[in-house]
Amino acid sequence: MNAPTPHDANFRQPAEWELHQTCWLAFPSHADLWMENLAAAQQEFIALCQAIVALDGGETLEILVLDEAGEVAAQQALAGLPARFHRIPFGDIWLRDIAPIFLTNPEGKLAATRFMFNGWGEKYILSGDEAVAWAIVQHLNVPSFTFSLIAEGGALEVDGEGTCLTTRQCLLNTNRNPSLNQAEIEQVLQSALGVTKILWVEAGLLNDHTDGHIDTIARFVAPGVVVCMEAHDSNDPNQAVLADIAQTLSTFTDAKGRTLQVVRIPSPGRILDSTGEIMPASYTNFYISNTTVVVPTYGSVWDAPAVESIAALFPTRRTIGLSAKAILEGGGAFHCITQQQPIATLIS
């Protein structure tokens, strides 16, 4: 007899705008990875944490640290914030991809799904990353479901009502799941996340080492409503792909049969790293906390218009833009480094 799945047990991954108990993050610590960007990345991380908890009703923070020295540094950096610290080894700070994906059921119980992780298609094999999800599950002592599919949390975007967005560039990539076809991957995702319909976008941003994670190109902001970007500069390196993403999304219906309402916000345009390479900068890599939507900004002329556009989509929350360019030097932004734990009852 096959083991029960989250779908069998009536668990689902909630939408990100549903209430959180806490947010899991990892304190930027690896000088050999971040080099001259470490201090700046830490400052952007601190500002994000402050924004998440600033207002009444904000969630608490669960922060991974490497060792005693890392814990002391993180405690000092986050002094006064409602944070707990966990000495759990990690390769780097991308908890959206290496932490478990949390689920709830109608009785308010908490569980977790864990996929296999191979360093984003074996591009970045960092010691500790593969064990983070299990370590968090053990700490919480919650039921967990394990699947052999290779997938990262940033590759999956749900509306909490049965719909999941993803990209073929990532999940159908030969560096992830070469032996599985689209229908087989859909079956796994339906079982693992408690969803009933998978919507596939083709590809993501230029130079995105995640191979097109959905959280950098399209996000649900409400049931039936999805946001994506639009190029406003003629030299935007993603002009064509962003137009294709919006057109594709406009053809979709969700699990409830609704035609998706597609809202477009500006793209940051041509953002370069310290070596002059084009970066996969995205305003859709925002984090939706209980009280605040935190939007990454990059020093672009489109920062303020994008934040204003996103704010209009979340009238019951405040929306703020915070610098994320140093974190992007490491490969992602605010959504990439957070993993929300929904309000639920812990069960064993």
C-alpha positions in Angstrom: 0.0 0.0 0.0 1.3 3.5 -0.9 2.0 5.9 1.9 -0.6 8.7 2.3 0.2 12.0 0.6 -0.7 15.5 1.7 -3.5 15.4 -0.9 -4.8 12.2 0.6 -4.6 13.7 4.1 -6.4 16.9 3.1 -3.3 19.1 3.5 -2.6 22.0 1.2 0.0 24.7 0.9 -1.6 28.0 1.9 -1.3 31.2 -0.2 1.4 33.5 1.1 -1.1 36.2 2.0 -2.7 33.8 4.6 -1.5 34.5 8.1 1.9 33.3 9.2 3.1 32.1 12.6 6.8 32.8 11.8 9.2 33.3 9.0 12.3 31.2 8.5 15.6 32.8 7.4 19.3 32.2 7.6 21.8 34.9 8.6 24.3 35.7 5.8 27.6 34.3 7.1 29.8 32.8 4.5 32.6 35.2 3.7 33.9 32.9 1.0 30.6 33.1 -0.9 29.7 36.8 -0.3 33.2 38.2 -0.2 33.0 42.0 -0.4 29.2 41.9 -0.4 28.8 40.2 2.9 28.4 43.4 5.1 25.9 44.9 2.6 23.9 41.7 2.3 23.7 41.5 6.1 22.4 45.1 6.2 19.7 44.3 3.6 18.8 41.2 5.6 18.5 43.1 8.8 16.2 45.7 7.1 14.0 42.9 5.8 13.7 41.4 9.2 12.8 44.7 10.7 10.1 45.3 8.1 8.6 41.9 8.7 8.1 42.4 12.4 7.7 46.2 12.6 3.9 46.4 13.0 1.6 44.8 15.4 0.5 41.4 14.0 3.8 40.8 12.2 5.2 37.3 12.4 8.2 36.2 14.5 11.5 35.2 13.1 13.3 31.8 13.1 16.9 32.4 12.1 19.4 29.7 11.2 23.0 30.4 12.3 26.1 28.3 11.7 27.7 28.2 15.1 28.1 30.0 18.4 29.9 33.0 16.8 27.3 33.2 14.1 24.6 33.2 16.7 26.2 36.0 18.7 26.6 38.1 15.5 23.0 37.5 14.5 21.6 38.3 18.0 23.5 41.6 18.0 22.3 42.4 14.4 18.7 41.6 15.2 18.6 42.9 18.8 15.1 43.8 19.9 13.4 41.8 17.3 11.2 38.8 18.1 13.7 36.2 16.8 14.8 32.8 17.8 18.1 31.3 16.7 18.9 27.8 15.5 22.3 26.3 15.0 21.6 24.3 11.9 24.2 24.0 9.2 23.4 25.6 5.9 25.2 26.2 2.6 23.7 29.7 2.0 20.7 31.7 2.8 18.2 30.6 0.1 15.6 29.1 2.5 12.8 29.4 -0.1 14.5 26.6 -1.9 16.1 24.5 0.9 13.6 24.8 3.8 10.5 22.6 3.9 7.2 23.8 2.3 4.6 24.1 5.0 1.1 22.8 4.7 -2.1 23.0 6.8 -5.3 21.1 6.9 -8.9 22.2 7.7 -8.4 21.4 11.3 -5.5 23.8 11.5 -2.8 21.2 11.8 0.7 21.8 10.4 2.8 19.5 8.2 5.6 19.8 5.7 6.5 18.7 2.2 10.1 18.0 1.3 11.4 17.6 -2.2 14.9 16.4 -3.2 17.5 19.2 -3.7 20.4 19.0 -6.1 21.9 22.5 -5.9 19.8 24.1 -8.6 20.7 21.5 -11.2 24.1 20.7 -9.6 25.4 24.3 -10.2 25.9 25.1 -6.5 26.5 22.2 -4.3 27.0 23.7 -0.8 27.5 21.6 2.3 24.5 21.6 4.6 21.8 22.7 2.1 20.5 19.3 1.5 19.8 18.6 5.2 18.1 22.0 6.2 14.5 20.9 5.4 14.8 17.7 7.5 16.5 19.6 10.4 13.6 22.1 10.5 11.0 19.4 10.4 12.8 17.6 13.3 13.0 20.8 15.3 9.2 21.4 14.9 8.3 17.7 15.2 5.7 17.9 12.6 4.5 15.2 10.1 6.5 15.5 6.8 6.0 14.0 3.4 9.0 13.3 1.2 9.0 13.2 -2.6 11.7 12.2 -5.0 11.0 15.0 -7.4 13.8 17.5 -7.6 12.3 20.9 -7.0 12.8 24.1 -5.1 10.3 26.3 -3.3 11.0 29.3 -5.5 9.9 27.2 -8.5 6.4 26.8 -7.1 3.7 29.5 -6.6 0.3 28.6 -5.2 -3.0 30.5 -4.8 -4.2 28.4 -1.8 -7.3 27.4 -3.8 -5.8 24.5 -5.8 -3.7 26.3 -8.4 0.1 26.0 -8.8 2.2 28.1 -11.2 5.7 26.8 -12.3 8.0 26.9 -15.3 9.1 24.3 -17.8 12.6 25.7 -17.9 13.0 24.6 -14.3 11.1 21.5 -13.5 11.4 19.9 -17.0 15.1 20.7 -17.2 17.3 17.8 -17.8 19.4 19.0 -14.7 16.4 18.4 -12.4 14.1 15.6 -13.5 15.3 14.0 -16.8 13.2 10.9 -16.4 9.9 12.6 -15.7 7.5 14.1 -18.2 5.1 17.0 -17.6 2.2 14.8 -16.7 4.2 12.9 -14.2 5.5 16.0 -12.5 2.0 17.4 -12.3 0.9 14.3 -10.5 3.7 14.7 -7.9 2.9 18.3 -7.4 -0.8 17.7 -6.9 0.0 15.0 -4.3 2.7 17.1 -2.5 1.1 20.5 -2.4 -2.6 19.6 -2.2 -3.3 21.4 -5.5 -5.5 20.3 -8.5 -4.2 22.3 -11.4 -0.7 23.1 -12.6 -0.1 26.1 -14.9 3.1 26.1 -16.9 5.0 29.2 -18.0 7.8 28.5 -20.4 10.9 30.3 -19.2 12.3 33.0 -16.8 14.8 35.8 -16.7 18.2 36.1 -18.4 21.1 34.9 -16.2 18.8 33.4 -13.6 20.9 30.5 -12.2 17.7 28.9 -10.8 16.6 28.1 -14.4 13.5 30.2 -14.4 12.1 30.2 -10.9 8.5 31.3 -11.0 8.9 33.7 -8.0 11.0 36.0 -10.2 8.4 36.3 -13.0 4.9 35.8 -11.8 3.1 35.8 -8.4 -0.4 35.3 -7.2 -1.6 38.4 -5.2 -5.2 37.2 -4.7 -7.4 34.4 -5.9 -7.6 34.7 -9.6 -5.1 37.5 -9.8 -1.5 37.2 -10.9 1.2 39.9 -11.2 4.1 39.9 -13.7 6.4 42.5 -15.1 6.6 44.7 -18.2 9.6 46.2 -19.8 9.5 50.0 -20.1 13.1 50.5 -21.4 14.1 49.6 -24.9 17.3 48.0 -23.6 15.6 45.8 -21.0 17.3 42.4 -21.5 14.0 40.6 -20.6 11.7 42.6 -22.9 10.6 39.6 -25.1 10.4 37.0 -22.3 8.3 39.3 -20.1 5.8 39.9 -23.0 5.6 36.2 -23.6 5.0 35.5 -19.9 2.1 38.0 -19.7 0.5 36.6 -22.9 0.8 33.1 -21.6 -0.8 34.0 -18.2 -3.7 35.7 -19.9 -4.7 32.3 -21.5 -4.9 30.5 -18.2 -7.9 29.5 -16.0 -7.2 28.5 -12.4 -8.5 25.5 -10.4 -11.8 27.3 -9.7 -12.4 28.0 -13.4 -11.5 31.7 -13.3 -9.7 33.3 -16.2 -6.6 34.8 -14.6 -6.6 38.6 -14.2 -3.0 39.6 -15.2 -1.6 42.8 -13.6 1.6 44.1 -15.0 4.1 46.2 -13.1 7.4 47.7 -14.4 10.5 45.7 -14.8 13.7 47.0 -13.1 15.3 47.1 -16.6 19.0 46.5 -17.2 20.6 46.0 -13.8 24.3 45.1 -13.8 26.4 43.4 -11.1 29.9 44.6 -10.0 31.5 42.9 -13.0 29.1 44.4 -15.5 27.0 41.3 -16.0 23.2 41.5 -16.4 21.5 40.4 -13.1 18.1 38.7 -12.9 16.5 41.6 -11.0 12.8 41.2 -10.3 10.2 43.2 -8.4 8.0 40.1 -8.2 10.4 38.6 -5.7 8.6 40.3 -2.9 7.7 38.8 0.5 4.1 39.0 1.8 4.3 39.2 5.6 1.2 39.4 7.9 1.4 43.2 7.8 3.8 44.3 5.1 4.8 43.5 1.5 8.5 44.0 1.2 9.6 44.7 -2.4 13.2 44.4 -3.5 14.7 47.5 -5.1 17.8 47.8 -7.2 18.6 51.5 -7.7 16.4 51.6 -10.8 14.3 54.5 -12.0 11.4 52.0 -11.9 11.8 51.2 -8.2 9.2 53.7 -6.9 6.6 53.0 -9.7 6.9 49.3 -9.1 6.5 49.6 -5.3 3.5 51.9 -5.9 1.9 49.4 -8.3 2.4 46.5 -5.9 1.0 48.6 -3.0 -2.3 49.0 -5.0 -2.6 45.2 -5.0 -2.4 44.9 -1.2 -4.7 47.5 0.2 -4.9 45.9 3.7 -1.1 45.8 4.1 1.6 48.5 3.9 4.0 48.0 1.0 7.6 49.2 1.2 10.6 49.0 -1.1 14.0 48.0 0.4 17.4 47.6 -1.3 18.2 44.1 -2.3 21.0 44.6 -4.8 23.7 43.1 -2.5 21.6 40.0 -1.9 20.9 39.8 -5.6 24.7 39.6 -6.1 24.3 36.2 -4.4 21.6 35.2 -6.8 18.2 36.2 -5.4 16.1 38.6 -3.4 13.7 38.7 -0.5 11.3 35.9 -1.5 14.3 33.7 -2.2 15.6 34.0 1.4 12.3 33.6 3.3 10.0 30.7 4.0 6.8 31.4 5.8 5.3 29.0 8.4 1.5 29.4 8.5 -0.5 29.7 11.6 -1.4 26.2 12.6 -1.3 23.7 15.4 1.9 21.6 15.7 1.2 17.9 15.8 3.4 14.9 15.9 
